[in-house]
Amino acid sequence: MEINVEKSKMLRISRSPSPIRMMIDPKQIENVEYFNYYGSMITNQARCTPEIKYRVAMAEAIQSTP
């Protein structure tokens, strides 16, 4: 099995997030603060506040469109 390092990203969920250094071959995998998984935003602090704000903003945008 081969892993594409350019497409791979890593998310550490912790109360005190800090980057992790993971190397595959001579390349380091990118650390991210959030990503979307099946339409839900997953953050590195396991908080749902950004997801709620995003969904409220989307609902307001839909309601304001004539």
PDB file of N, H, CA, C and O in Angstrom:
ATOM      1  N   MET A   1       0.837  -1.171   0.000  1.00  0.00           N
ATOM      2  CA  MET A   1       0.000   0.000   0.000  1.00  0.00           C
ATOM      3  C   MET A   1       0.888   1.242   0.000  1.00  0.00           C
ATOM      4  O   MET A   1       1.863   1.319   0.748  1.00  0.00           O
ATOM      5  N   GLU A   2       0.547   2.201  -0.835  1.00  0.00           N
ATOM      6  H   GLU A   2      -0.245   2.139  -1.442  1.00  0.00           H
ATOM      7  CA  GLU A   2       1.302   3.443  -0.892  1.00  0.00           C
ATOM      8  C   GLU A   2       0.458   4.588  -0.354  1.00  0.00           C
ATOM      9  O   GLU A   2      -0.751   4.637  -0.583  1.00  0.00           O
ATOM     10  N   ILE A   3       1.087   5.494   0.349  1.00  0.00           N
ATOM     11  H   ILE A   3       2.068   5.454   0.535  1.00  0.00           H
ATOM     12  CA  ILE A   3       0.417   6.678   0.879  1.00  0.00           C
ATOM     13  C   ILE A   3       0.898   7.888   0.099  1.00  0.00           C
ATOM     14  O   ILE A   3       2.101   8.095  -0.056  1.00  0.00           O
ATOM     15  N   ASN A   4      -0.043   8.690  -0.394  1.00  0.00           N
ATOM     16  H   ASN A   4      -1.021   8.522  -0.268  1.00  0.00           H
ATOM     17  CA  ASN A   4       0.302   9.913  -1.101  1.00  0.00           C
ATOM     18  C   ASN A   4       0.482  11.019  -0.055  1.00  0.00           C
ATOM     19  O   ASN A   4      -0.501  11.513   0.498  1.00  0.00           O
ATOM     20  N   VAL A   5       1.711  11.403   0.213  1.00  0.00           N
ATOM     21  H   VAL A   5       2.509  11.003  -0.236  1.00  0.00           H
ATOM     22  CA  VAL A   5       2.022  12.377   1.259  1.00  0.00           C
ATOM     23  C   VAL A   5       1.465  13.752   0.916  1.00  0.00           C
ATOM     24  O   VAL A   5       1.081  14.496   1.818  1.00  0.00           O
ATOM     25  N   GLU A   6       1.412  14.109  -0.363  1.00  0.00           N
ATOM     26  H   GLU A   6       1.725  13.505  -1.096  1.00  0.00           H
ATOM     27  CA  GLU A   6       0.892  15.421  -0.750  1.00  0.00           C
ATOM     28  C   GLU A   6      -0.598  15.552  -0.445  1.00  0.00           C
ATOM     29  O   GLU A   6      -1.065  16.646  -0.129  1.00  0.00           O
ATOM     30  N   LYS A   7      -1.351  14.457  -0.535  1.00  0.00           N
ATOM     31  H   LYS A   7      -0.971  13.568  -0.792  1.00  0.00           H
ATOM     32  CA  LYS A   7      -2.790  14.490  -0.275  1.00  0.00           C
ATOM     33  C   LYS A   7      -3.132  14.190   1.180  1.00  0.00           C
ATOM     34  O   LYS A   7      -4.259  14.445   1.606  1.00  0.00           O
ATOM     35  N   SER A   8      -2.203  13.662   1.942  1.00  0.00           N
ATOM     36  H   SER A   8      -1.288  13.454   1.596  1.00  0.00           H
ATOM     37  CA  SER A   8      -2.471  13.261   3.326  1.00  0.00           C
ATOM     38  C   SER A   8      -2.327  14.449   4.269  1.00  0.00           C
ATOM     39  O   SER A   8      -1.444  15.292   4.107  1.00  0.00           O
ATOM     40  N   LYS A   9      -3.213  14.494   5.252  1.00  0.00           N
ATOM     41  H   LYS A   9      -3.930  13.810   5.383  1.00  0.00           H
ATOM     42  CA  LYS A   9      -3.178  15.528   6.276  1.00  0.00           C
ATOM     43  C   LYS A   9      -3.395  14.859   7.620  1.00  0.00           C
ATOM     44  O   LYS A   9      -3.961  13.769   7.696  1.00  0.00           O
ATOM     45  N   MET A  10      -2.943  15.515   8.684  1.00  0.00           N
ATOM     46  H   MET A  10      -2.482  16.400   8.622  1.00  0.00           H
ATOM     47  CA  MET A  10      -3.036  14.937  10.009  1.00  0.00           C
ATOM     48  C   MET A  10      -3.697  15.930  10.947  1.00  0.00           C
ATOM     49  O   MET A  10      -3.383  17.119  10.916  1.00  0.00           O
ATOM     50  N   LEU A  11      -4.617  15.447  11.788  1.00  0.00           N
ATOM     51  H   LEU A  11      -4.872  14.481  11.814  1.00  0.00           H
ATOM     52  CA  LEU A  11      -5.317  16.273  12.762  1.00  0.00           C
ATOM     53  C   LEU A  11      -5.182  15.627  14.123  1.00  0.00           C
ATOM     54  O   LEU A  11      -5.558  14.468  14.305  1.00  0.00           O
ATOM     55  N   ARG A  12      -4.654  16.360  15.073  1.00  0.00           N
ATOM     56  H   ARG A  12      -4.349  17.301  14.926  1.00  0.00           H
ATOM     57  CA  ARG A  12      -4.529  15.874  16.442  1.00  0.00           C
ATOM     58  C   ARG A  12      -5.626  16.534  17.259  1.00  0.00           C
ATOM     59  O   ARG A  12      -5.706  17.762  17.300  1.00  0.00           O
ATOM     60  N   ILE A  13      -6.468  15.750  17.906  1.00  0.00           N
ATOM     61  H   ILE A  13      -6.403  14.753  17.872  1.00  0.00           H
ATOM     62  CA  ILE A  13      -7.536  16.282  18.739  1.00  0.00           C
ATOM     63  C   ILE A  13      -7.053  16.257  20.182  1.00  0.00           C
ATOM     64  O   ILE A  13      -6.782  15.198  20.747  1.00  0.00           O
ATOM     65  N   SER A  14      -6.952  17.462  20.774  1.00  0.00           N
ATOM     66  H   SER A  14      -7.172  18.323  20.316  1.00  0.00           H
ATOM     67  CA  SER A  14      -6.420  17.592  22.126  1.00  0.00           C
ATOM     68  C   SER A  14      -6.865  18.921  22.709  1.00  0.00           C
ATOM     69  O   SER A  14      -7.178  19.850  21.964  1.00  0.00           O
ATOM     70  N   ARG A  15      -6.897  19.024  24.028  1.00  0.00           N
ATOM     71  H   ARG A  15      -6.643  18.269  24.633  1.00  0.00           H
ATOM     72  CA  ARG A  15      -7.233  20.294  24.663  1.00  0.00           C
ATOM     73  C   ARG A  15      -6.129  21.325  24.482  1.00  0.00           C
ATOM     74  O   ARG A  15      -6.397  22.525  24.440  1.00  0.00           O
ATOM     75  N   SER A  16      -4.911  20.868  24.376  1.00  0.00           N
ATOM     76  H   SER A  16      -4.693  19.892  24.410  1.00  0.00           H
ATOM     77  CA  SER A  16      -3.788  21.769  24.095  1.00  0.00           C
ATOM     78  C   SER A  16      -3.123  21.301  22.807  1.00  0.00           C
ATOM     79  O   SER A  16      -2.124  20.582  22.839  1.00  0.00           O
ATOM     80  N   PRO A  17      -3.690  21.720  21.661  1.00  0.00           N
ATOM     81  CA  PRO A  17      -3.168  21.216  20.387  1.00  0.00           C
ATOM     82  C   PRO A  17      -1.753  21.709  20.094  1.00  0.00           C
ATOM     83  O   PRO A  17      -1.425  22.882  20.273  1.00  0.00           O
ATOM     84  N   SER A  18      -0.960  20.801  19.654  1.00  0.00           N
ATOM     85  H   SER A  18      -1.227  19.848  19.509  1.00  0.00           H
ATOM     86  CA  SER A  18       0.387  21.136  19.206  1.00  0.00           C
ATOM     87  C   SER A  18       0.693  20.259  18.011  1.00  0.00           C
ATOM     88  O   SER A  18       0.220  19.125  17.930  1.00  0.00           O
ATOM     89  N   PRO A  19       1.480  20.774  17.085  1.00  0.00           N
ATOM     90  CA  PRO A  19       1.760  19.990  15.876  1.00  0.00           C
ATOM     91  C   PRO A  19       2.543  18.719  16.186  1.00  0.00           C
ATOM     92  O   PRO A  19       3.354  18.675  17.111  1.00  0.00           O
ATOM     93  N   ILE A  20       2.285  17.711  15.407  1.00  0.00           N
ATOM     94  H   ILE A  20       1.626  17.747  14.656  1.00  0.00           H
ATOM     95  CA  ILE A  20       2.997  16.437  15.518  1.00  0.00           C
ATOM     96  C   ILE A  20       3.878  16.310  14.293  1.00  0.00           C
ATOM     97  O   ILE A  20       3.488  16.694  13.190  1.00  0.00           O
ATOM     98  N   ARG A  21       5.033  15.785  14.486  1.00  0.00           N
ATOM     99  H   ARG A  21       5.350  15.473  15.381  1.00  0.00           H
ATOM    100  CA  ARG A  21       5.945  15.591  13.368  1.00  0.00           C
ATOM    101  C   ARG A  21       5.907  14.130  12.944  1.00  0.00           C
ATOM    102  O   ARG A  21       6.431  13.257  13.635  1.00  0.00           O
ATOM    103  N   MET A  22       5.281  13.876  11.800  1.00  0.00           N
ATOM    104  H   MET A  22       4.855  14.586  11.239  1.00  0.00           H
ATOM    105  CA  MET A  22       5.218  12.525  11.273  1.00  0.00           C
ATOM    106  C   MET A  22       5.810  12.537   9.865  1.00  0.00           C
ATOM    107  O   MET A  22       5.389  13.306   9.001  1.00  0.00           O
ATOM    108  N   MET A  23       6.768  11.688   9.665  1.00  0.00           N
ATOM    109  H   MET A  23       7.109  11.063  10.367  1.00  0.00           H
ATOM    110  CA  MET A  23       7.467  11.630   8.392  1.00  0.00           C
ATOM    111  C   MET A  23       7.132  10.317   7.675  1.00  0.00           C
ATOM    112  O   MET A  23       7.098   9.248   8.284  1.00  0.00           O
ATOM    113  N   ILE A  24       6.889  10.429   6.376  1.00  0.00           N
ATOM    114  H   ILE A  24       6.917  11.297   5.881  1.00  0.00           H
ATOM    115  CA  ILE A  24       6.745   9.256   5.513  1.00  0.00           C
ATOM    116  C   ILE A  24       7.738   9.462   4.381  1.00  0.00           C
ATOM    117  O   ILE A  24       7.690  10.460   3.662  1.00  0.00           O
ATOM    118  N   ASP A  25       8.617   8.520   4.241  1.00  0.00           N
ATOM    119  H   ASP A  25       8.656   7.709   4.825  1.00  0.00           H
ATOM    120  CA  ASP A  25       9.781   8.683   3.378  1.00  0.00           C
ATOM    121  C   ASP A  25      10.531   9.917   3.882  1.00  0.00           C
ATOM    122  O   ASP A  25      10.686  10.054   5.095  1.00  0.00           O
ATOM    123  N   PRO A  26      10.996  10.806   3.039  1.00  0.00           N
ATOM    124  CA  PRO A  26      11.667  11.999   3.576  1.00  0.00           C
ATOM    125  C   PRO A  26      10.723  13.185   3.730  1.00  0.00           C
ATOM    126  O   PRO A  26      11.187  14.299   3.973  1.00  0.00           O
ATOM    127  N   LYS A  27       9.406  12.983   3.595  1.00  0.00           N
ATOM    128  H   LYS A  27       9.029  12.079   3.397  1.00  0.00           H
ATOM    129  CA  LYS A  27       8.468  14.098   3.597  1.00  0.00           C
ATOM    130  C   LYS A  27       7.616  14.093   4.867  1.00  0.00           C
ATOM    131  O   LYS A  27       7.267  13.038   5.397  1.00  0.00           O
ATOM    132  N   GLN A  28       7.291  15.301   5.340  1.00  0.00           N
ATOM    133  H   GLN A  28       7.574  16.158   4.910  1.00  0.00           H
ATOM    134  CA  GLN A  28       6.462  15.439   6.532  1.00  0.00           C
ATOM    135  C   GLN A  28       4.994  15.611   6.125  1.00  0.00           C
ATOM    136  O   GLN A  28       4.684  16.310   5.160  1.00  0.00           O
ATOM    137  N   ILE A  29       4.097  14.964   6.875  1.00  0.00           N
ATOM    138  H   ILE A  29       4.349  14.397   7.658  1.00  0.00           H
ATOM    139  CA  ILE A  29       2.663  15.094   6.629  1.00  0.00           C
ATOM    140  C   ILE A  29       2.194  16.417   7.207  1.00  0.00           C
ATOM    141  O   ILE A  29       2.616  16.814   8.293  1.00  0.00           O
ATOM    142  N   GLU A  30       1.312  17.103   6.472  1.00  0.00           N
ATOM    143  H   GLU A  30       0.969  16.781   5.589  1.00  0.00           H
ATOM    144  CA  GLU A  30       0.818  18.419   6.869  1.00  0.00           C
ATOM    145  C   GLU A  30      -0.124  18.311   8.073  1.00  0.00           C
ATOM    146  O   GLU A  30      -1.020  17.467   8.094  1.00  0.00           O
ATOM    147  N   ASN A  31       0.089  19.179   9.081  1.00  0.00           N
ATOM    148  H   ASN A  31       0.817  19.865   9.064  1.00  0.00           H
ATOM    149  CA  ASN A  31      -0.806  19.290  10.229  1.00  0.00           C
ATOM    150  C   ASN A  31      -1.898  20.302   9.896  1.00  0.00           C
ATOM    151  O   ASN A  31      -1.608  21.350   9.319  1.00  0.00           O
ATOM    152  N   VAL A  32      -3.157  20.003  10.252  1.00  0.00           N
ATOM    153  H   VAL A  32      -3.392  19.151  10.720  1.00  0.00           H
ATOM    154  CA  VAL A  32      -4.260  20.915  10.004  1.00  0.00           C
ATOM    155  C   VAL A  32      -5.006  21.177  11.310  1.00  0.00           C
ATOM    156  O   VAL A  32      -4.934  20.385  12.249  1.00  0.00           O
ATOM    157  N   GLU A  33      -5.728  22.310  11.356  1.00  0.00           N
ATOM    158  H   GLU A  33      -5.786  22.954  10.594  1.00  0.00           H
ATOM    159  CA  GLU A  33      -6.508  22.662  12.541  1.00  0.00           C
ATOM    160  C   GLU A  33      -7.941  22.158  12.446  1.00  0.00           C
ATOM    161  O   GLU A  33      -8.602  21.967  13.467  1.00  0.00           O
ATOM    162  N   TYR A  34      -8.427  21.940  11.214  1.00  0.00           N
ATOM    163  H   TYR A  34      -7.890  22.096  10.385  1.00  0.00           H
ATOM    164  CA  TYR A  34      -9.782  21.421  11.013  1.00  0.00           C
ATOM    165  C   TYR A  34      -9.880  20.786   9.637  1.00  0.00           C
ATOM    166  O   TYR A  34      -9.048  21.036   8.764  1.00  0.00           O
ATOM    167  N   PHE A  35     -10.900  19.968   9.452  1.00  0.00           N
ATOM    168  H   PHE A  35     -11.576  19.765  10.161  1.00  0.00           H
ATOM    169  CA  PHE A  35     -11.236  19.458   8.131  1.00  0.00           C
ATOM    170  C   PHE A  35     -12.704  19.045   8.125  1.00  0.00           C
ATOM    171  O   PHE A  35     -13.307  18.818   9.174  1.00  0.00           O
ATOM    172  N   ASN A  36     -13.258  18.955   6.937  1.00  0.00           N
ATOM    173  H   ASN A  36     -12.768  19.140   6.084  1.00  0.00           H
ATOM    174  CA  ASN A  36     -14.650  18.541   6.788  1.00  0.00           C
ATOM    175  C   ASN A  36     -14.694  17.039   6.571  1.00  0.00           C
ATOM    176  O   ASN A  36     -13.966  16.496   5.741  1.00  0.00           O
ATOM    177  N   TYR A  37     -15.553  16.380   7.323  1.00  0.00           N
ATOM    178  H   TYR A  37     -16.144  16.821   7.998  1.00  0.00           H
ATOM    179  CA  TYR A  37     -15.720  14.935   7.233  1.00  0.00           C
ATOM    180  C   TYR A  37     -17.200  14.639   7.076  1.00  0.00           C
ATOM    181  O   TYR A  37     -17.971  14.830   8.016  1.00  0.00           O
ATOM    182  N   TYR A  38     -17.602  14.183   5.921  1.00  0.00           N
ATOM    183  H   TYR A  38     -16.975  14.028   5.157  1.00  0.00           H
ATOM    184  CA  TYR A  38     -19.010  13.905   5.614  1.00  0.00           C
ATOM    185  C   TYR A  38     -19.904  15.097   5.945  1.00  0.00           C
ATOM    186  O   TYR A  38     -20.987  14.927   6.506  1.00  0.00           O
ATOM    187  N   GLY A  39     -19.455  16.295   5.601  1.00  0.00           N
ATOM    188  H   GLY A  39     -18.575  16.433   5.146  1.00  0.00           H
ATOM    189  CA  GLY A  39     -20.251  17.494   5.783  1.00  0.00           C
ATOM    190  C   GLY A  39     -20.169  18.122   7.158  1.00  0.00           C
ATOM    191  O   GLY A  39     -20.793  19.160   7.380  1.00  0.00           O
ATOM    192  N   SER A  40     -19.436  17.548   8.084  1.00  0.00           N
ATOM    193  H   SER A  40     -18.929  16.705   7.904  1.00  0.00           H
ATOM    194  CA  SER A  40     -19.276  18.118   9.428  1.00  0.00           C
ATOM    195  C   SER A  40     -17.843  18.576   9.621  1.00  0.00           C
ATOM    196  O   SER A  40     -16.902  17.915   9.182  1.00  0.00           O
ATOM    197  N   MET A  41     -17.689  19.708  10.279  1.00  0.00           N
ATOM    198  H   MET A  41     -18.454  20.245  10.635  1.00  0.00           H
ATOM    199  CA  MET A  41     -16.352  20.249  10.519  1.00  0.00           C
ATOM    200  C   MET A  41     -15.776  19.643  11.804  1.00  0.00           C
ATOM    201  O   MET A  41     -16.380  19.750  12.871  1.00  0.00           O
ATOM    202  N   ILE A  42     -14.625  19.018  11.693  1.00  0.00           N
ATOM    203  H   ILE A  42     -14.135  18.931  10.826  1.00  0.00           H
ATOM    204  CA  ILE A  42     -13.912  18.448  12.829  1.00  0.00           C
ATOM    205  C   ILE A  42     -12.758  19.385  13.142  1.00  0.00           C
ATOM    206  O   ILE A  42     -11.960  19.692  12.257  1.00  0.00           O
ATOM    207  N   THR A  43     -12.651  19.851  14.401  1.00  0.00           N
ATOM    208  H   THR A  43     -13.299  19.601  15.120  1.00  0.00           H
ATOM    209  CA  THR A  43     -11.571  20.758  14.788  1.00  0.00           C
ATOM    210  C   THR A  43     -10.572  20.047  15.688  1.00  0.00           C
ATOM    211  O   THR A  43     -10.859  18.984  16.238  1.00  0.00           O
ATOM    212  N   ASN A  44      -9.400  20.646  15.831  1.00  0.00           N
ATOM    213  H   ASN A  44      -9.167  21.510  15.385  1.00  0.00           H
ATOM    214  CA  ASN A  44      -8.359  20.035  16.649  1.00  0.00           C
ATOM    215  C   ASN A  44      -8.642  20.138  18.144  1.00  0.00           C
ATOM    216  O   ASN A  44      -7.977  19.473  18.939  1.00  0.00           O
ATOM    217  N   GLN A  45      -9.618  20.958  18.545  1.00  0.00           N
ATOM    218  H   GLN A  45     -10.158  21.498  17.899  1.00  0.00           H
ATOM    219  CA  GLN A  45      -9.964  21.065  19.962  1.00  0.00           C
ATOM    220  C   GLN A  45     -11.278  20.360  20.280  1.00  0.00           C
ATOM    221  O   GLN A  45     -11.781  20.459  21.398  1.00  0.00           O
ATOM    222  N   ALA A  46     -11.834  19.648  19.303  1.00  0.00           N
ATOM    223  H   ALA A  46     -11.425  19.567  18.394  1.00  0.00           H
ATOM    224  CA  ALA A  46     -13.079  18.891  19.458  1.00  0.00           C
ATOM    225  C   ALA A  46     -14.232  19.791  19.903  1.00  0.00           C
ATOM    226  O   ALA A  46     -15.078  19.376  20.696  1.00  0.00           O
ATOM    227  N   ARG A  47     -14.261  21.002  19.400  1.00  0.00           N
ATOM    228  H   ARG A  47     -13.574  21.339  18.757  1.00  0.00           H
ATOM    229  CA  ARG A  47     -15.340  21.945  19.705  1.00  0.00           C
ATOM    230  C   ARG A  47     -16.319  21.970  18.542  1.00  0.00           C
ATOM    231  O   ARG A  47     -15.929  21.762  17.393  1.00  0.00           O
ATOM    232  N   CYS A  48     -17.575  22.220  18.833  1.00  0.00           N
ATOM    233  H   CYS A  48     -17.892  22.389  19.766  1.00  0.00           H
ATOM    234  CA  CYS A  48     -18.579  22.281  17.770  1.00  0.00           C
ATOM    235  C   CYS A  48     -18.961  23.723  17.442  1.00  0.00           C
ATOM    236  O   CYS A  48     -19.792  23.937  16.559  1.00  0.00           O
ATOM    237  N   THR A  49     -18.388  24.715  18.118  1.00  0.00           N
ATOM    238  H   THR A  49     -17.714  24.541  18.835  1.00  0.00           H
ATOM    239  CA  THR A  49     -18.731  26.118  17.878  1.00  0.00           C
ATOM    240  C   THR A  49     -18.531  26.542  16.429  1.00  0.00           C
ATOM    241  O   THR A  49     -19.440  27.154  15.868  1.00  0.00           O
ATOM    242  N   PRO A  50     -17.395  26.254  15.783  1.00  0.00           N
ATOM    243  CA  PRO A  50     -17.251  26.647  14.378  1.00  0.00           C
ATOM    244  C   PRO A  50     -18.302  25.996  13.476  1.00  0.00           C
ATOM    245  O   PRO A  50     -18.783  26.624  12.532  1.00  0.00           O
ATOM    246  N   GLU A  51     -18.655  24.755  13.760  1.00  0.00           N
ATOM    247  H   GLU A  51     -18.264  24.246  14.527  1.00  0.00           H
ATOM    248  CA  GLU A  51     -19.668  24.058  12.970  1.00  0.00           C
ATOM    249  C   GLU A  51     -21.030  24.740  13.124  1.00  0.00           C
ATOM    250  O   GLU A  51     -21.744  24.918  12.137  1.00  0.00           O
ATOM    251  N   ILE A  52     -21.393  25.118  14.335  1.00  0.00           N
ATOM    252  H   ILE A  52     -20.813  24.974  15.137  1.00  0.00           H
ATOM    253  CA  ILE A  52     -22.669  25.789  14.579  1.00  0.00           C
ATOM    254  C   ILE A  52     -22.707  27.137  13.878  1.00  0.00           C
ATOM    255  O   ILE A  52     -23.699  27.473  13.231  1.00  0.00           O
ATOM    256  N   LYS A  53     -21.630  27.918  14.000  1.00  0.00           N
ATOM    257  H   LYS A  53     -20.824  27.645  14.525  1.00  0.00           H
ATOM    258  CA  LYS A  53     -21.575  29.222  13.343  1.00  0.00           C
ATOM    259  C   LYS A  53     -21.685  29.078  11.824  1.00  0.00           C
ATOM    260  O   LYS A  53     -22.363  29.872  11.172  1.00  0.00           O
ATOM    261  N   TYR A  54     -21.025  28.077  11.266  1.00  0.00           N
ATOM    262  H   TYR A  54     -20.474  27.432  11.796  1.00  0.00           H
ATOM    263  CA  TYR A  54     -21.073  27.841   9.828  1.00  0.00           C
ATOM    264  C   TYR A  54     -22.494  27.500   9.382  1.00  0.00           C
ATOM    265  O   TYR A  54     -22.979  28.041   8.388  1.00  0.00           O
ATOM    266  N   ARG A  55     -23.157  26.614  10.103  1.00  0.00           N
ATOM    267  H   ARG A  55     -22.764  26.174  10.911  1.00  0.00           H
ATOM    268  CA  ARG A  55     -24.510  26.204   9.720  1.00  0.00           C
ATOM    269  C   ARG A  55     -25.520  27.332   9.881  1.00  0.00           C
ATOM    270  O   ARG A  55     -26.435  27.456   9.068  1.00  0.00           O
ATOM    271  N   VAL A  56     -25.369  28.166  10.928  1.00  0.00           N
ATOM    272  H   VAL A  56     -24.626  28.065  11.589  1.00  0.00           H
ATOM    273  CA  VAL A  56     -26.253  29.319  11.105  1.00  0.00           C
ATOM    274  C   VAL A  56     -26.054  30.306   9.964  1.00  0.00           C
ATOM    275  O   VAL A  56     -27.029  30.836   9.430  1.00  0.00           O
ATOM    276  N   ALA A  57     -24.805  30.562   9.582  1.00  0.00           N
ATOM    277  H   ALA A  57     -24.014  30.131  10.015  1.00  0.00           H
ATOM    278  CA  ALA A  57     -24.522  31.483   8.478  1.00  0.00           C
ATOM    279  C   ALA A  57     -25.107  30.958   7.169  1.00  0.00           C
ATOM    280  O   ALA A  57     -25.641  31.735   6.378  1.00  0.00           O
ATOM    281  N   MET A  58     -25.013  29.659   6.932  1.00  0.00           N
ATOM    282  H   MET A  58     -24.579  29.027   7.574  1.00  0.00           H
ATOM    283  CA  MET A  58     -25.586  29.071   5.722  1.00  0.00           C
ATOM    284  C   MET A  58     -27.110  29.218   5.714  1.00  0.00           C
ATOM    285  O   MET A  58     -27.696  29.533   4.678  1.00  0.00           O
ATOM    286  N   ALA A  59     -27.747  28.995   6.849  1.00  0.00           N
ATOM    287  H   ALA A  59     -27.272  28.739   7.691  1.00  0.00           H
ATOM    288  CA  ALA A  59     -29.207  29.117   6.937  1.00  0.00           C
ATOM    289  C   ALA A  59     -29.639  30.561   6.716  1.00  0.00           C
ATOM    290  O   ALA A  59     -30.641  30.811   6.046  1.00  0.00           O
ATOM    291  N   GLU A  60     -28.893  31.513   7.273  1.00  0.00           N
ATOM    292  H   GLU A  60     -28.079  31.310   7.817  1.00  0.00           H
ATOM    293  CA  GLU A  60     -29.211  32.936   7.072  1.00  0.00           C
ATOM    294  C   GLU A  60     -29.051  33.330   5.608  1.00  0.00           C
ATOM    295  O   GLU A  60     -29.847  34.108   5.082  1.00  0.00           O
ATOM    296  N   ALA A  61     -28.031  32.797   4.956  1.00  0.00           N
ATOM    297  H   ALA A  61     -27.385  32.165   5.383  1.00  0.00           H
ATOM    298  CA  ALA A  61     -27.797  33.105   3.537  1.00  0.00           C
ATOM    299  C   ALA A  61     -28.936  32.566   2.673  1.00  0.00           C
ATOM    300  O   ALA A  61     -29.355  33.217   1.716  1.00  0.00           O
ATOM    301  N   ILE A  62     -29.427  31.400   3.006  1.00  0.00           N
ATOM    302  H   ILE A  62     -29.087  30.871   3.784  1.00  0.00           H
ATOM    303  CA  ILE A  62     -30.520  30.790   2.241  1.00  0.00           C
ATOM    304  C   ILE A  62     -31.823  31.601   2.457  1.00  0.00           C
ATOM    305  O   ILE A  62     -32.579  31.827   1.512  1.00  0.00           O
ATOM    306  N   GLN A  63     -32.071  32.029   3.701  1.00  0.00           N
ATOM    307  H   GLN A  63     -31.457  31.845   4.469  1.00  0.00           H
ATOM    308  CA  GLN A  63     -33.299  32.767   4.005  1.00  0.00           C
ATOM    309  C   GLN A  63     -33.296  34.157   3.391  1.00  0.00           C
ATOM    310  O   GLN A  63     -34.356  34.669   3.030  1.00  0.00           O
ATOM    311  N   SER A  64     -32.136  34.776   3.264  1.00  0.00           N
ATOM    312  H   SER A  64     -31.275  34.360   3.557  1.00  0.00           H
ATOM    313  CA  SER A  64     -32.067  36.121   2.732  1.00  0.00           C
ATOM    314  C   SER A  64     -32.108  36.162   1.208  1.00  0.00           C
ATOM    315  O   SER A  64     -32.289  37.228   0.619  1.00  0.00           O
ATOM    316  N   THR A  65     -31.943  35.012   0.570  1.00  0.00           N
ATOM    317  H   THR A  65     -31.797  34.146   1.048  1.00  0.00           H
ATOM    318  CA  THR A  65     -31.999  34.949  -0.895  1.00  0.00           C
ATOM    319  C   THR A  65     -33.458  34.948  -1.340  1.00  0.00           C
ATOM    320  O   THR A  65     -34.244  34.114  -0.891  1.00  0.00           O
ATOM    321  N   PRO A  66     -33.837  35.915  -2.254  1.00  0.00           N
ATOM    322  CA  PRO A  66     -35.245  35.959  -2.685  1.00  0.00           C
ATOM    323  C   PRO A  66     -35.634  34.816  -3.597  1.00  0.00           C
ATOM    324  O   PRO A  66     -36.784  34.735  -4.029  1.00  0.00           O
TER     325      PRO A  66
END
